[in-house]
């Protein structure tokens, strides 16, 4: 007998922006030499690339549901941000990332508003300083050089400018198990405010 697995009582959640497909494809093309040179790295899927504004961790599903209306209201009054992907770097010689260019000040302001909203709605989370980036891959524990060398391949990359047009509430525990983590939008909302002229 095949029974449905009950939904977990909690979900691992973050709030993010996502580059459009063509911007991701542009970066993916620049990464080809790194893919070829470092196949042993754990590369994130291109469809999972995102810019985290606030990582909330494991939350009860009711708490997640309570964040949806205020996040929708916030998005409705914000204008799209003009951003780009550029360069590369690493955290602790293990995590490879691409940097963010464009309206980085606006990105910090948006992250601050998102985090204040989450706190106002009683959701506890660790409020770490924002370091805008897009995580691309992780090295294995015994590999102290692949992320560093891959970051050097990206050092001169400058992607095109694009509008970040949606705010995403993302769950990252879908498909839990021995395989890689998968991400899925719980919901997303368009930024509907007017851009300053």
Buried (B, 14 or more C-beta within 10 A) or exposed (E): EEEEEEEBEBBBBBBBBBBBEEBBEBBBEBBEEBBEEBEEBEBBEBEBBBBBBBBBBEBEBEBBEBBEEBBBEBBEEBBBBBBBBBBBBBBEBBBBBBBBBBBBEBBBEBBBBBBEBBEEEEBEBEBEEBEBBBBBBBBEEEBEEBBBBBBEBBEEBEBEEBBBBBBBBBBBBBEEEEEEBBBBEBBBBEBEEEEEE
